[in-house]
Amino acid sequence: MRQETKCIEGGYTPGNGEPRLMPIVQSTTFKYNTSEDMAKLFDLEATGYFYTRLQNPTNDLVAAKICELEGGTAAMLTSSGQAASFFSVFNLANAGDHVIASSAIYGGTYNLFNVTMRKMGIEFTFVEPDCTAEELEAAFKPNTKVVFGETIANPSLIVFDFEKFSTAAHKHGVPLIVDNTFATPINCRPFEWGADIVIHSTTKYMDGHDATVGGVIVDSGKFDWMAHADKFPGLCTPDESYHGITYAEKFGKEGAFITKCTAQLMRDLGSIPSPHNSYILNLGLESLAVRVQRHCENATKVAKFLSENPNVEYVTYPGLEGDKYYERAKKYLPNGTCGVISFGVKGGRAGAEAFMKKLKLAIVATHVADAHTCVLHPASSTHRQLTDDELRACGISPDMVRFSVGIENVDDIIEDLAQALA
Ligand SMILES: Cc1ncc(COP(=O)(O)O)c(C=O)c1O
């Protein structure tokens, strides 16, 4: 099946007389005839469900659809994108380990790594996304366990140099994890460019309708844990908290990572989505391919309009010819990039504030990557406590507006921008 078809048909094939749409199994618990039947599940000897904190049939069907879209071998849903980022790294790196991350990642991920996970004893090195291969090489340590990046970074819109990062990670025997939220598997399939594990905030384009917060982790099944067993004892030696199972032996390259993540992290930390939310996410996934195409068409027209408007200082959009990342985007994302644009309004902070007040269609929101066009002026909202100099130090200019182009008629979006800029 092609991507558009997988969005509709993936993950779930009803049998004769079964519901066409995947059912919501809104049950915390599952009934068994004998204790022996249940014991097999606890020992991971049989597949099945016993308690929704670990796994639920609706969640698994939706995860299976996203797994097909990414071209992976196993996947699990989480209750948020943050949980997916945390689980994906914590499944491999423990206290005393080291992780390399591109500095061009979502601010929430940066904070998770740099503050919360540091407190857990994991060390992080952030490297410039456009560092040289030598600079990247120098960041590795004997205890490095993971390399992490983001396909199109939120909000800098820097396109990830997959080949540079995956080559370095594999040379050092560690996997590359990529946050593919902004690109979606419609526009980029990181496994084809060397990534080993992909995560998403499904809250963005996958849901696409402001309806549910969620995340997903997908494993490519390509990373050979046993070949680097000394680095990954959690996967390659017996798990005493799970009856001495060695995940990499029992579930192979294809299943070890997600089984461990479910059996240990979901069991202990419990960040499972509600089956009802997963059902809503699936409705969003059905139209993902058509929506993403429309987001990109609209955003390309909006970016062009902005680049020609005299009241606009600059435009950043990797789908716009002349953008610093246009050529890299053409290589890794040939069908389109995303719907998010950033631009500067003439007149600095005051100019941007005045512009924001005049918008009529675009709604002011911290959210992005959604059917509705939404807009944020970081200097007067999320980053309002910072001075102009402090803002520039975090790569945000005082006049910068982040504009998430929706799937409305693009002429209405452009007319709204035109009158507000005027
Ligand atoms: C690229 C990216 N990754 C991860 C997240 C975190 O996802 P969530 O808000 O679903 O926890 C976000 C949220 O904005 C994001 O934009």
The ligand as an ORCA input file, in Angstrom:
! r2SCAN-3c Opt
* xyz 0 1
  C       8.432     18.762     17.527
  C       7.736     18.483     18.816
  N       8.067     17.387     19.524
  C       7.471     17.086     20.694
  C       6.494     17.914     21.220
  C       5.853     17.553     22.528
  O       4.609     17.013     22.260
  P       3.332     17.077     23.228
  O       2.932     18.516     23.341
  O       2.329     16.208     22.531
  O       3.750     16.514     24.538
  C       6.096     19.056     20.509
  C       5.047     19.948     21.051
  O       4.870     21.066     20.614
  C       6.751     19.347     19.284
  O       6.413     20.417     18.544
*
